[in-house]
């Protein structure tokens, strides 16, 4: 292959990748002058590697999206085959691959769902779900949690509760509430049941104060992910469903991160006995091989637009390459029992392994999760629960990378979120490295600071 950049002849591929990245790529959520990204060259299964052949066990699933693992041959082949037949087509057309992708998604939906609106990712899935809810109800307000992330588009980022909302508040009609988080309870609870009851009371009071007739939607992550893998306590999501029904509010459950096997079921809400009105998804639906997301629409909401135009669309809605990846991913997950594997590894290896870490390391304040969706919350004082400081978290992240594990580190937490295909032995390997790093970083001086 001819060299188009002469200076690249003097460098290895990794050095070239980093040089070009620093010269020309503008990164998200970052101060550009202080970046030092990894230059990853390839991957397979649960592992990735750089241009020099150094390998990492991917306990991050990149951005918690590579559920089926890297370079799954069935998904790669499906994309290649589709590209050879029809690489792109306008969304207004009917396309066999798109229809099969929608059918595959609906196959795992609750009864009463038959339509899918495809998007390019999770943010615009939430954007369009909000639009559907507003048009369906004729109302405006959207209630969501402070501890949440729903994407980086206009309404989605304002529905988001974390710091990323604050410099981007240009959308109207958004209200935030505190959701359940028993370890750092806003409600002075002493049990999961009490946390659930008081969080529901708080939500009901805020909706009453805002005026129930003004609220179009309650938008929640079924399991808040980036906020800390906050598995809802017993009864919470069912209680939210009851409040939504009481006031004719559309319940949107964001399954962008939690869906398609991540929690050990196809959708996380299945574990809580609720059925939402709209389900947003992305990430794991095709493991991010080609950007895709969507809104799974209940028949009642879909009927609103039988004779009324839905005022929304995307050039790449249902893009054939993405749809081929969706079909292949879901079929491979079904045939290879990938969701069942996620549930089993979480139940028998990751959950017990993290509980053991918590018992042996004072800095582990809490572990929580399900399937292959876990968070290890680290504290400098187990009594006050003061979060481990950023410098120490940076040292833990560096230690994991140095020992061959690619981590997902957020605030004072290490999220253990490997691909759903991870084997028990690979999971044990990752936990052993985490154990060694916590020991090396936190315990030599006898201090957790």
Wavefront OBJ file of the C-alpha trace (Angstrom):
o trace
v 0.000 0.000 0.000
v 1.495 3.405 -0.910
v 2.293 5.783 1.939
v 0.148 8.920 1.632
v 1.685 10.616 4.675
v 5.495 10.651 4.150
v 6.280 11.196 7.831
v 4.468 7.947 8.627
v 7.308 6.039 6.965
v 9.496 6.887 9.945
v 6.981 5.732 12.558
v 5.271 2.565 13.688
v 1.529 2.327 13.183
v 0.856 3.056 16.858
v 2.938 6.209 16.832
v 1.274 7.300 13.609
v -2.176 6.708 15.072
v -1.346 8.818 18.124
v 0.240 11.603 16.080
v -2.732 11.852 13.749
v -5.148 11.661 16.673
v -3.483 14.508 18.525
v -3.187 16.599 15.377
v -6.695 16.205 14.002
v -9.204 14.399 16.254
v -11.351 16.401 18.671
v -12.428 14.136 21.542
v -15.689 14.154 23.474
v -16.024 15.220 27.128
v -12.332 16.173 27.290
v -9.895 19.031 27.651
v -7.998 18.417 24.434
v -4.505 19.355 25.622
v -4.441 16.726 28.364
v -5.348 13.549 26.492
v -3.251 10.399 26.283
v -5.462 7.844 24.502
v -4.602 4.231 23.876
v -4.006 3.447 20.210
v -5.921 0.200 19.812
v -5.388 -1.790 16.634
v -7.597 -4.857 16.919
v -9.706 -7.128 19.043
v -11.248 -10.560 19.339
v -13.760 -11.851 21.843
v -13.054 -10.214 25.199
v -9.593 -8.902 24.286
v -8.141 -5.898 22.448
v -4.565 -5.112 21.469
v -2.374 -2.256 20.320
v -0.088 -1.970 17.302
v 2.800 -3.475 19.242
v 0.815 -6.583 20.169
v 0.163 -5.722 23.792
v -3.166 -7.232 24.858
v -5.828 -6.189 27.369
v -8.831 -8.024 28.771
v -11.673 -5.641 27.961
v -13.661 -5.251 31.179
v -15.214 -2.060 29.791
v -16.855 -3.493 26.671
v -15.529 -0.182 25.280
v -18.477 2.018 26.309
v -20.489 -0.867 27.752
v -21.694 -1.726 24.268
v -19.655 -4.627 22.845
v -22.007 -7.186 24.362
v -21.272 -9.936 21.853
v -17.528 -9.358 22.009
v -15.070 -8.023 19.461
v -15.113 -9.238 15.854
v -17.791 -11.881 16.183
v -17.502 -13.725 12.861
v -21.260 -13.929 12.211
v -21.732 -10.204 12.669
v -18.665 -9.283 10.606
v -19.792 -11.600 7.799
v -23.321 -10.138 7.831
v -21.976 -6.607 7.450
v -19.685 -7.692 4.609
v -22.483 -9.523 2.812
v -24.872 -6.587 3.131
v -22.225 -4.144 1.887
v -21.803 -6.249 -1.240
v -25.557 -6.196 -1.933
v -26.789 -2.744 -0.859
v -24.627 -0.463 1.271
v -27.251 2.223 1.909
v -30.853 3.064 1.116
v -33.243 5.864 2.096
v -35.350 5.219 5.215
v -38.627 5.841 3.340
v -38.102 2.654 1.339
v -38.958 -0.852 2.474
v -35.852 -2.951 2.983
v -35.757 -6.642 3.826
v -32.791 -6.361 6.196
v -34.432 -3.499 8.084
v -37.651 -5.459 8.415
v -35.805 -8.469 9.729
v -33.944 -6.311 12.242
v -37.199 -4.834 13.558
v -38.694 -8.331 13.745
v -35.670 -9.546 15.720
v -35.964 -6.707 18.242
v -39.730 -7.191 18.635
v -39.140 -10.899 19.224
v -37.734 -9.994 22.645
v -40.284 -7.306 23.521
v -43.207 -7.768 25.896
v -46.667 -8.430 24.435
v -48.221 -5.287 22.989
v -45.174 -4.106 21.037
v -44.925 -4.519 17.271
v -43.162 -1.420 15.906
v -39.590 -0.101 16.027
v -38.329 3.337 15.017
v -34.637 3.021 14.199
v -32.109 5.733 15.052
v -28.343 6.168 14.864
v -27.731 5.628 18.568
v -29.054 5.980 22.078
v -29.201 9.760 22.306
v -31.479 10.193 19.327
v -33.510 7.194 20.478
v -34.292 9.101 23.676
v -34.799 12.302 21.692
v -37.464 10.687 19.537
v -39.088 8.835 22.432
v -39.550 12.168 24.194
v -41.088 13.591 21.030
v -43.465 10.635 20.734
v -44.551 10.968 24.363
v -45.230 14.689 24.011
v -47.276 14.220 20.860
v -49.144 11.213 22.274
v -50.143 13.017 25.477
v -50.320 16.624 24.276
v -48.207 17.557 27.298
v -44.720 18.986 27.632
v -42.763 18.097 30.773
v -40.347 15.191 31.095
v -39.365 13.909 34.547
v -36.041 12.101 34.899
v -33.435 11.302 37.542
v -30.527 13.478 38.595
v -28.280 10.416 38.557
v -28.716 9.533 34.914
v -27.302 9.819 31.429
v -29.554 9.821 28.365
v -27.293 11.149 25.604
v -25.759 14.276 24.120
v -28.497 15.689 21.900
v -30.810 18.575 22.714
v -33.540 17.074 24.887
v -31.600 13.937 25.842
v -28.743 15.840 27.458
v -31.170 18.016 29.424
v -33.042 14.904 30.558
v -29.632 13.727 31.758
v -29.114 14.561 35.393
v -25.339 14.589 35.803
v -22.912 17.484 35.259
v -23.071 17.201 31.467
v -26.558 18.683 31.544
v -25.495 21.959 33.123
v -23.584 23.636 30.242
v -26.143 22.328 27.708
v -29.527 23.341 29.094
v -31.224 24.624 25.968
v -34.264 22.316 25.847
v -37.528 23.112 27.583
v -39.781 21.276 29.965
v -37.399 19.100 31.986
v -37.800 18.262 35.669
v -35.437 16.146 37.760
v -35.939 13.998 40.847
v -33.702 11.864 43.019
v -33.942 8.167 42.358
v -33.137 5.356 44.782
v -29.476 4.922 45.775
v -29.498 3.274 49.190
v -25.736 3.492 49.738
v -25.932 7.288 49.504
v -29.604 7.719 50.273
v -31.269 11.090 49.821
v -34.125 9.755 51.937
v -32.438 8.607 55.180
v -33.556 5.072 54.478
v -32.413 2.060 56.463
v -33.512 -0.695 54.061
v -33.985 -1.201 50.318
v -37.749 -1.333 50.813
v -37.735 1.975 52.670
v -35.510 3.533 50.005
v -37.981 2.445 47.345
v -41.017 3.698 49.245
v -39.503 7.103 49.985
v -38.097 7.593 46.477
v -41.554 6.872 45.057
v -43.140 9.313 47.475
v -40.627 11.954 46.390
v -41.404 11.306 42.703
v -45.152 11.493 43.320
v -44.823 14.754 45.256
v -42.720 16.381 42.523
v -45.210 15.361 39.836
v -48.058 16.707 41.944
v -46.208 19.988 42.438
v -45.415 20.277 38.726
v -49.010 19.525 37.772
v -49.675 15.968 36.578
v -51.584 17.231 33.543
v -48.399 18.931 32.342
v -46.191 15.830 32.487
v -45.795 13.906 29.237
v -43.236 11.328 30.283
v -41.196 9.788 33.036
v -37.847 8.845 31.475
v -35.638 6.503 33.492
v -32.744 4.180 32.848
v -34.024 0.777 33.945
v -30.650 0.417 35.661
v -28.728 3.717 35.731
v -25.358 2.835 34.225
v -22.807 5.618 34.097
v -24.317 6.925 37.341
v -23.167 3.783 39.136
v -25.091 0.637 38.097
v -27.898 1.561 40.472
v -30.088 -1.544 40.387
v -33.554 -0.395 41.513
v -34.676 -1.684 44.905
v -37.713 -3.964 45.126
v -40.909 -2.316 43.985
v -39.432 0.893 42.625
v -40.031 0.463 38.896
v -43.442 -1.079 39.576
v -44.254 1.968 41.694
v -43.152 4.308 38.919
v -45.405 2.405 36.526
v -48.341 2.890 38.920
v -47.685 6.639 39.197
v -47.464 6.948 35.410
v -50.752 5.067 35.006
v -52.425 7.172 37.674
v -51.819 10.368 35.711
v -51.783 9.146 32.116
v -48.032 9.696 31.807
v -45.922 7.798 29.273
v -43.242 5.644 30.894
v -40.027 5.563 28.854
v -37.411 3.084 30.005
v -33.922 3.747 28.685
v -32.293 0.371 27.986
v -29.446 1.819 25.901
v -26.792 0.467 28.262
v -28.773 -2.119 30.224
v -30.455 -3.859 27.303
v -29.641 -6.879 25.132
v -28.156 -9.173 27.718
v -26.162 -6.773 29.846
v -28.147 -7.525 33.018
v -28.585 -11.221 32.269
v -31.979 -10.790 30.572
v -32.794 -9.360 27.160
v -34.134 -6.206 28.807
v -33.411 -5.136 32.373
v -37.031 -4.219 33.120
v -37.989 -7.886 32.775
v -36.455 -8.449 36.209
v -38.791 -5.903 37.809
v -42.186 -7.026 36.545
v -43.009 -3.867 34.599
v -43.876 -3.062 31.001
v -43.068 0.475 29.805
v -44.798 2.387 27.005
v -41.593 3.122 25.108
v -38.204 1.392 25.277
v -35.069 3.078 23.970
v -32.096 0.953 22.971
v -28.741 1.037 21.172
v -25.273 -0.246 22.146
v -25.770 -3.993 22.695
v -28.413 -4.397 19.968
v -25.520 -4.930 17.537
v -22.554 -4.389 19.866
v -21.759 -1.080 18.195
v -20.308 -2.725 15.081
v -22.242 -0.158 13.000
v -24.005 2.727 14.816
v -27.643 1.855 15.559
v -30.333 2.534 18.099
v -34.070 2.719 18.258
v -37.366 3.123 20.037
v -39.514 0.085 20.697
v -43.054 1.474 20.590
v -46.090 0.073 22.367
v -49.073 -0.463 20.132
v -51.065 2.177 22.031
v -48.481 4.872 21.357
v -47.851 3.712 17.795
v -51.568 4.038 17.028
v -51.307 7.795 17.690
v -49.440 8.084 14.431
v -51.609 5.861 12.243
v -53.334 8.895 10.712
v -51.116 11.611 12.110
v -47.679 12.374 10.748
v -44.807 11.661 13.102
v -42.610 14.753 12.632
v -39.236 13.087 12.906
v -36.712 11.198 10.840
v -33.047 10.505 10.225
v -31.146 10.023 6.979
v -29.587 6.833 8.309
v -32.608 5.430 10.154
v -32.465 1.684 9.637
v -29.190 1.833 7.704
v -28.726 -1.543 5.954
v -25.248 -2.219 7.337
v -26.411 -1.487 10.869
v -29.530 -3.584 10.362
v -27.516 -6.534 9.084
v -25.422 -6.274 12.239
v -28.583 -6.187 14.387
v -29.993 -9.339 12.800
v -26.700 -11.224 13.074
v -26.079 -10.089 16.646
v -29.501 -11.057 17.956
v -29.493 -14.394 16.130
v -25.988 -15.214 17.384
v -26.983 -14.267 20.928
v -30.023 -16.525 20.693
v -28.150 -19.482 19.193
v -25.105 -19.217 21.451
v -27.063 -18.529 24.674
v -25.146 -15.312 25.234
v -27.763 -13.778 27.524
v -27.842 -16.930 29.612
v -24.041 -16.823 29.827
v -24.143 -13.245 31.116
v -26.616 -14.261 33.815
v -24.591 -17.321 34.807
v -21.191 -15.621 34.948
v -22.661 -12.756 36.937
v -24.356 -15.070 39.402
v -21.555 -17.596 39.887
v -18.323 -15.646 39.328
v -18.561 -11.859 39.204
v -21.071 -11.352 42.015
v -19.388 -13.699 44.487
v -15.921 -12.521 43.434
v -16.751 -8.883 44.041
v -18.373 -9.737 47.362
v -15.105 -11.387 48.348
v -13.184 -8.260 47.344
v -15.526 -6.152 49.452
v -14.945 -8.388 52.454
v -11.155 -8.092 52.159
v -10.651 -4.442 51.112
v -11.831 -1.685 53.434
v -11.864 0.732 50.505
v -14.683 -1.178 48.812
v -17.752 0.589 50.113
v -20.286 -1.336 48.080
v -20.546 -3.682 45.118
v -23.793 -3.877 43.179
v -25.008 -5.245 39.908
v -26.461 -8.122 37.957
v -25.427 -10.133 34.918
v -22.276 -8.538 33.518
v -23.238 -5.074 34.795
v -21.447 -4.302 38.092
v -19.931 -1.361 39.948
v -17.331 -1.351 42.719
v -17.706 1.853 44.737
v -14.456 2.862 46.429
v -14.235 5.031 49.539
v -11.481 6.557 51.621
v -13.445 5.988 54.829
v -15.981 3.159 55.174
v -17.798 5.019 57.955
v -18.243 8.426 56.319
v -18.296 6.853 52.846
v -16.180 9.685 51.505
v -15.343 8.862 47.877
v -11.822 7.808 47.001
v -10.099 10.917 45.571
v -9.448 11.363 41.834
v -5.674 10.922 42.118
v -6.098 7.520 43.753
v -8.686 6.474 41.187
v -6.235 7.488 38.465
v -3.599 5.269 40.063
v -6.044 2.348 40.148
v -6.887 2.861 36.483
v -3.206 3.008 35.582
v -2.537 -0.136 37.599
v -5.268 -2.051 35.796
v -3.964 -0.990 32.408
v -0.414 -1.907 33.388
v -1.590 -5.401 34.352
v -3.476 -6.040 31.138
v -7.047 -5.037 31.985
v -8.938 -2.308 30.142
v -11.235 -0.801 32.792
v -14.315 1.411 32.877
v -13.563 3.921 35.640
v -16.130 6.572 36.547
v -15.807 8.951 39.496
v -14.933 6.793 42.529
v -16.036 3.539 40.915
v -14.614 0.732 38.840
v -17.369 -0.718 36.682
v -16.978 -4.399 35.868
v -18.821 -4.565 32.559
v -17.216 -7.160 30.261
v -18.782 -8.521 27.079
v -21.705 -10.866 27.702
v -19.661 -13.702 26.189
v -16.976 -13.577 28.880
v -15.970 -16.996 30.187
v -15.784 -17.816 33.890
v -11.996 -18.079 33.652
v -11.696 -14.693 31.962
v -13.933 -13.159 34.624
v -11.781 -14.669 37.376
v -8.668 -13.316 35.658
v -10.111 -9.805 35.597
v -11.176 -9.936 39.236
v -7.741 -11.210 40.274
v -6.112 -8.236 38.574
v -8.543 -5.839 40.269
v -7.731 -7.466 43.605
v -3.986 -7.099 42.998
v -4.316 -3.454 41.977
v -6.426 -2.535 45.009
v -3.801 -4.169 47.209
v -0.891 -2.449 45.469
v -2.444 1.020 45.352
v -4.349 1.152 48.643
v -2.724 -1.098 51.190
v 1.093 -0.771 51.249
v 0.915 2.283 53.500
v -2.032 0.969 55.464
v -4.121 3.873 54.147
v -6.961 4.107 51.657
v -6.097 7.646 50.741
l 1 2 3 4 5 6 7 8 9 10 11 12 13 14 15 16 17 18 19 20 21 22 23 24 25 26 27 28 29 30 31 32 33 34 35 36 37 38 39 40 41 42 43 44 45 46 47 48 49 50 51 52 53 54 55 56 57 58 59 60 61 62 63 64 65 66 67 68 69 70 71 72 73 74 75 76 77 78 79 80 81 82 83 84 85 86 87 88 89 90 91 92 93 94 95 96 97 98 99 100 101 102 103 104 105 106 107 108 109 110 111 112 113 114 115 116 117 118 119 120 121 122 123 124 125 126 127 128 129 130 131 132 133 134 135 136 137 138 139 140 141 142 143 144 145 146 147 148 149 150 151 152 153 154 155 156 157 158 159 160 161 162 163 164 165 166 167 168 169 170 171 172 173 174 175 176 177 178 179 180 181 182 183 184 185 186 187 188 189 190 191 192 193 194 195 196 197 198 199 200 201 202 203 204 205 206 207 208 209 210 211 212 213 214 215 216 217 218 219 220 221 222 223 224 225 226 227 228 229 230 231 232 233 234 235 236 237 238 239 240 241 242 243 244 245 246 247 248 249 250 251 252 253 254 255 256 257 258 259 260 261 262 263 264 265 266 267 268 269 270 271 272 273 274 275 276 277 278 279 280 281 282 283 284 285 286 287 288 289 290 291 292 293 294 295 296 297 298 299 300 301 302 303 304 305 306 307 308 309 310 311 312 313 314 315 316 317 318 319 320 321 322 323 324 325 326 327 328 329 330 331 332 333 334 335 336 337 338 339 340 341 342 343 344 345 346 347 348 349 350 351 352 353 354 355 356 357 358 359 360 361 362 363 364 365 366 367 368 369 370 371 372 373 374 375 376 377 378 379 380 381 382 383 384 385 386 387 388 389 390 391 392 393 394 395 396 397 398 399 400 401 402 403 404 405 406 407 408 409 410 411 412 413 414 415 416 417 418 419 420 421 422 423 424 425 426 427 428 429 430 431 432 433 434 435 436 437 438 439 440 441 442 443 444 445 446 447 448 449
